[in-house]
Amino acid sequence: MIRSKKDYNKYISQDKRALGIKSKGFGSKIMTYLSPNYIWQFQKTMRKLEYYNNCKNSGIYKLYVAYLKYKFKKISVKLGFSIPINVFGPGLSIVHYGTIVINRNTKVGSNCRIHACVNIGASGGEKGAPQIGDNVYIAPGAKIYGDIKIVNNIAIGANAVVNKSCEQENVALAGVPAKPIGSVDIKKIIKHI
């Protein structure tokens, strides 16, 4: 969670690296203007809202936080994301536009790579939501729900339904319900770590 300006800069830097955003030169500024990267805009807005909401949410800043919430909601609807703030650690990589629904009680560590049509939530109206570790790849259509824990260095396969905790690192989960199907080298899937 972002608690300082230093944290904010770290999150932005790692998100940028995870998304493969290159340094701004004149040519890239023209390309950004002609073909904006809306996922990068979403992530920058989310991180800025997290910073101001967590660190500067008093006095005149309350108006700016309200503006950032409006801007964040607008781009979230445009992209089909229902992602609350303070859920993802640094190094987030959202790969495609499309429906992504995350419960506000979910916590995800650093270097998460997530695809479209993913749903991470509570089970049956309960408050407990998944707690997911670092370096986790979540393939398209995966459903992760319940008061469960997923440890570090896990790959979750396409359309997998994860409703039980996974305490074993460096494995791939797949199936309905999901279970370990083999070992995985997460650095081959999440290239930026």
N, C-alpha and C positions, 0 to 999 in steps of 0.2 A: 504494500500500500504506500502511496506517495505521501511522505510526511515533511518534505522540505524541497526547496528549489533544486538542490543537488539531486535528490531522488527523481524529481520531474525530468531534469536533463538526462539522467541515466535511462529512464524509461523511454523517452523520446529517441535517444541514440540507439538503444537496443531494438526498439520497434522498427526504426528506420533500416537497420542492418538486417533484421528478420524479413522485412518486405523487399529487400534488395533495392532500396531507394539510393540512387547515386547522388554525389555532391551536386550542388546547384551551379551550373555554368550558364552562359547565355542561351545556348542551344536547348538545354533542359528546361529553362524557364519558358521558352517559346512552346516546347512540347507540352509542358504542364498546362499552359494557357489553352492550347488547342485541344488537348486530350487529358483532362484532369484525372488524377488517380483518386477516386472517391473513397476507396478503402483507407488510403493514407490520410485523407481529410477526416474521415470518421475517427481513426485512431488518434490523430493529433487533437481533435476536439475532445475526445474522451479523456485523454491524459491531462489536458488543460483544465477540464471540468473537475477531474479528480484532485488536481493540485489546488485549485481555488476553493473547492468544497471542503477539503481536508485542512488546508493551511490558512486560508484568508477569507473565511466565511463570516465576516462581521463588518459593521459600519457600511461604508459606501460599496464595499466589495460584494455585499448581498445582491445589489442590482446587477453587477457583472456576472455573478453566479447564476442569477435568474436568466440572464441573456444566454449564457453558455448552455443552460439546461434546455432552453428553447432551440438553440442551434443544434445541439446534440440530438434532440428528439426528431427534429426535421430531417437530418441526414440519416438517422436510424430508420425512419419510416421509408425514406427513399431507397435504402439498400436492403430492407427487409430484416434488419437486425433488431433483436430485443435483448440487448446486452446492458445490464446495469453497470454503474461505475464501481470501482474497487473490487473487481472480481479477478482480473488477470494480472499476473506479474509481468515484469519487463520481457521484451523479446517476443511479443504476440505477433503472429502472422495469420491474418484472415486471408484465405486464398481466393475466394470468389464472392461475388454478390449472391444473395439468396437468403432464405430463411435460416436464421440462427437464433434460438431461444435459450436464454440462460437464466436460471433462478438467482435472485439477489443474494441468497445465502451460500451460493457456491463459491469456492475459492480455488483458483488455478495458479500454479507456480509459474516460474519463468520458462520462456522458450516453448510456448504452446503453438502448434500449427493446427488450425481448425478450418474445416471445409464447410460447404453449404449443407443445409437441411439437417443440422445438428441440433439436438435438444438435450439440455442438461438441466435437470430439475428435481424437485422433491417428489415423494411418492404419496399419493392419496391424501393430499392436504396437510401432510406433516411439515414441520419446519426444517428438519434435517435435509441437507442437500449434499451432493458429492464434494469431497475435498480431494483435489487432484494435484499431484506433485509436479516436479520440473521435467522438462524435456518430454512432453507428451504430444503425440500425433493423433489427431481425431479425424478420421476419414469421413467422406460424405455420408449423410443419413444416419450417423451413429446416434443412439439414444442412451443416455447415462442418467440414471435416476435413483433416488433413495439416499438414506443417510449412510453413504459408503465412502471408502477411501481407496484411491488409486495412487500407487507409489510412483516414483520417478522412472523415467526411461521406458515408457510404455507406448506401444502403437495399438490403436483401437481401429479395427477394420470397418470397411463400408457396411452400413446397415446393421452393425452389431447392436445388441441390446444388453447393456451392462447394468445389472441390478445387484451385484455382489461385489464386495471389496476384493481388490487384488493387491496382495502384499509381496508378490514376487517381481523383482525388477528385471528389465531387459527381456520382456516377453511381448508377444502380439496376442491381442484378445480378438476373437471373432465369434460369430454365431448368435443364435437366439435360443436361450440366453447365452451371453458371451462366456467363453472359457479360454484359457491359454492354449494356443495352437502351436507354439514354437518360440524359439528365441529370436531376438531382433537386435541389430546394431542401430540404435536410434540416430547416430550421427550420419548414417547413410540416407536417412529419410528427412531429418531436419538438418539441412546443410550448414546453417549459419552458426551452429554451436561448436 
